[in-house]
Amino acid sequence: MIVLKKYANRRLYDTQKSAYVTLNEVADSIRQGQTIKAIDAKTKEDVTAFVLTQIILEKAKNNNALLPVRLLHTIIRYGENVLHDFFENYLEQTFNAYLTYRSKVDEQFKNWLEVGADFSEMTQKSMRQLNPFQAFFDPSPRSKPPSEENEE
C-alpha cells in the first residue's frame, strides 16, 4: 500500500518514495495493481476517497465527459443521500458484474476463435481427401496401381 500525504496546496507526497507525485503518477500506480491511502497532512483525516475521485474527475475533464448530462441533473435534483446510497449499494456490484461478464464474453470469443481455427484446418484436410479429381491434378508421383505392378 502506498501512503500519500495530501497538503493544502493539493500536492501529494509519497511517503515511500519521499517525493511529491502527480495525480497521473498515482493513477498509473493504481493501474499497476497498487493500493493507495491518502492522509490529510494537517488534520490526519483519511482523504483517500477524495483523491481517487479527483483522479477520475481529472480524467473526465480531459475527455469532457464522465457521466451523461441527464444523469448529472438527476443526481443534483435528488441530492447526495440518494447518490451516496446508489454508489455504496449498487454501483460497485454493477461494475463488478460488468467486469465478470466482460471477462466471460472475452473468454468465450477466444474459445470460438480457437474452435474456428481447428475447423478450418479440419475442413481443408477433409476437402483434400474428398476431391474426386485429386489424382488427376496431384503432381506428386504415385505408385502404380496394383494391376500394373503385376504386369511387369
C-alpha positions as CSV (number, residue, x, y, z in Angstrom):
1,M,0.0,0.0,0.0
2,I,1.2,3.4,-0.9
3,V,0.7,6.1,1.7
4,L,0.3,9.6,0.5
5,K,0.1,12.8,2.4
6,K,-2.2,15.4,0.9
7,Y,-1.2,19.0,1.5
8,A,-3.5,22.1,1.4
9,N,-1.9,23.2,-1.8
10,R,-3.3,20.0,-3.5
11,R,0.2,18.4,-3.6
12,L,0.6,14.7,-2.8
13,Y,3.7,13.4,-1.1
14,D,4.5,9.7,-1.5
15,T,6.0,8.6,1.9
16,Q,7.7,5.5,0.4
17,K,9.4,7.4,-2.4
18,S,10.0,10.5,-0.3
19,A,8.9,12.6,-3.2
20,Y,5.9,14.6,-4.5
21,V,3.8,12.8,-7.0
22,T,1.1,13.9,-9.5
23,L,-2.4,12.5,-9.8
24,N,-1.3,10.8,-13.1
25,E,1.5,9.0,-11.3
26,V,-0.9,7.9,-8.6
27,A,-3.3,6.7,-11.3
28,D,-0.5,4.7,-13.0
29,S,0.4,3.1,-9.7
30,I,-3.2,2.0,-9.2
31,R,-3.4,0.6,-12.8
32,Q,-0.3,-1.4,-11.9
33,G,-2.2,-3.0,-9.0
34,Q,-1.1,-0.8,-6.1
35,T,-3.5,0.4,-3.5
36,I,-3.2,3.9,-2.0
37,K,-4.2,5.5,1.2
38,A,-4.2,9.3,1.4
39,I,-4.0,11.2,4.6
40,D,-4.5,15.0,5.0
41,A,-1.1,16.3,6.2
42,K,-2.7,18.8,8.6
43,T,-5.7,17.0,10.1
44,K,-4.6,13.4,9.7
45,E,-8.0,12.6,8.2
46,D,-8.3,9.8,5.6
47,V,-8.9,11.6,2.3
48,T,-8.4,8.5,0.0
49,A,-11.9,8.7,-1.5
50,F,-11.4,12.4,-2.3
51,V,-8.0,11.7,-4.0
52,L,-9.5,8.8,-6.0
53,T,-12.5,10.9,-7.0
54,Q,-10.1,13.7,-8.0
55,I,-8.2,11.3,-10.3
56,I,-11.5,10.2,-12.0
57,L,-12.7,13.8,-12.4
58,E,-9.4,14.9,-13.9
59,K,-9.6,12.1,-16.5
60,A,-13.3,13.1,-17.2
61,K,-12.2,16.8,-17.6
62,N,-9.7,15.8,-20.2
63,N,-12.3,13.8,-22.1
64,N,-15.0,16.4,-21.4
65,A,-17.5,13.8,-20.0
66,L,-17.8,11.2,-17.3
67,L,-21.5,10.8,-16.9
68,P,-24.3,11.8,-19.2
69,V,-25.7,15.3,-18.6
70,R,-29.2,13.9,-17.9
71,L,-27.8,11.7,-15.1
72,L,-25.9,14.6,-13.6
73,H,-29.1,16.7,-13.5
74,T,-30.9,13.8,-11.8
75,I,-28.1,13.3,-9.2
76,I,-28.2,17.0,-8.3
77,R,-32.0,17.1,-8.3
78,Y,-32.3,14.2,-5.8
79,G,-29.4,15.1,-3.6
80,E,-26.4,13.4,-2.2
81,N,-28.3,10.9,0.1
82,V,-29.7,9.1,-3.0
83,L,-26.3,9.3,-4.7
84,H,-24.4,8.0,-1.7
85,D,-26.9,5.1,-1.3
86,F,-26.6,4.3,-5.0
87,F,-22.8,4.4,-5.1
88,E,-22.4,2.4,-1.9
89,N,-25.0,-0.3,-2.5
90,Y,-25.3,-0.7,-6.3
91,L,-22.6,0.8,-8.4
92,E,-19.8,-1.4,-7.2
93,Q,-21.9,-4.5,-7.5
94,T,-23.0,-3.5,-11.0
95,F,-19.4,-2.6,-12.0
96,N,-18.0,-5.9,-10.7
97,A,-20.8,-7.8,-12.5
98,Y,-20.0,-6.0,-15.7
99,L,-16.3,-6.8,-15.4
100,T,-17.1,-10.5,-14.8
101,Y,-19.5,-10.6,-17.8
102,R,-16.9,-8.9,-20.0
103,S,-14.2,-11.4,-18.9
104,K,-16.5,-14.3,-19.7
105,V,-17.5,-12.9,-23.1
106,D,-13.8,-12.3,-24.0
107,E,-13.0,-15.9,-22.9
108,Q,-15.9,-17.3,-24.9
109,F,-14.9,-15.3,-28.0
110,K,-11.4,-16.6,-27.7
111,N,-12.7,-20.1,-27.5
112,W,-14.8,-19.6,-30.6
113,L,-11.7,-18.3,-32.5
114,E,-9.7,-21.4,-31.4
115,V,-12.5,-23.8,-32.5
116,G,-12.9,-21.9,-35.8
117,A,-9.2,-22.3,-36.5
118,D,-9.4,-26.0,-35.8
119,F,-12.5,-26.4,-38.0
120,S,-10.7,-24.5,-40.8
121,E,-7.8,-27.0,-40.7
122,M,-10.1,-30.0,-40.5
123,T,-12.2,-28.7,-43.3
124,Q,-9.2,-28.2,-45.6
125,K,-7.9,-31.7,-44.9
126,S,-11.3,-33.2,-45.4
127,M,-11.8,-31.4,-48.7
128,R,-8.5,-32.6,-50.0
129,Q,-9.4,-36.1,-49.2
130,L,-12.9,-35.9,-50.7
131,N,-11.8,-34.3,-54.0
132,P,-12.5,-36.9,-56.7
133,F,-10.2,-35.2,-59.2
134,Q,-7.2,-35.1,-56.8
135,A,-5.4,-37.9,-58.6
136,F,-5.5,-36.0,-62.0
137,F,-4.1,-32.8,-60.5
138,D,-1.7,-34.1,-57.9
139,P,1.9,-33.5,-59.2
140,S,3.4,-36.0,-56.8
141,P,4.4,-39.3,-58.2
142,R,2.1,-42.1,-57.3
143,S,2.9,-45.7,-57.1
144,K,1.4,-47.8,-59.9
145,P,-1.9,-49.4,-59.2
146,P,-1.7,-53.0,-58.1
147,S,-2.9,-54.3,-61.5
148,E,0.0,-52.5,-63.4
149,E,2.6,-53.7,-60.9
150,N,1.7,-57.4,-61.6
151,E,2.1,-56.9,-65.3
152,E,5.8,-56.0,-65.1
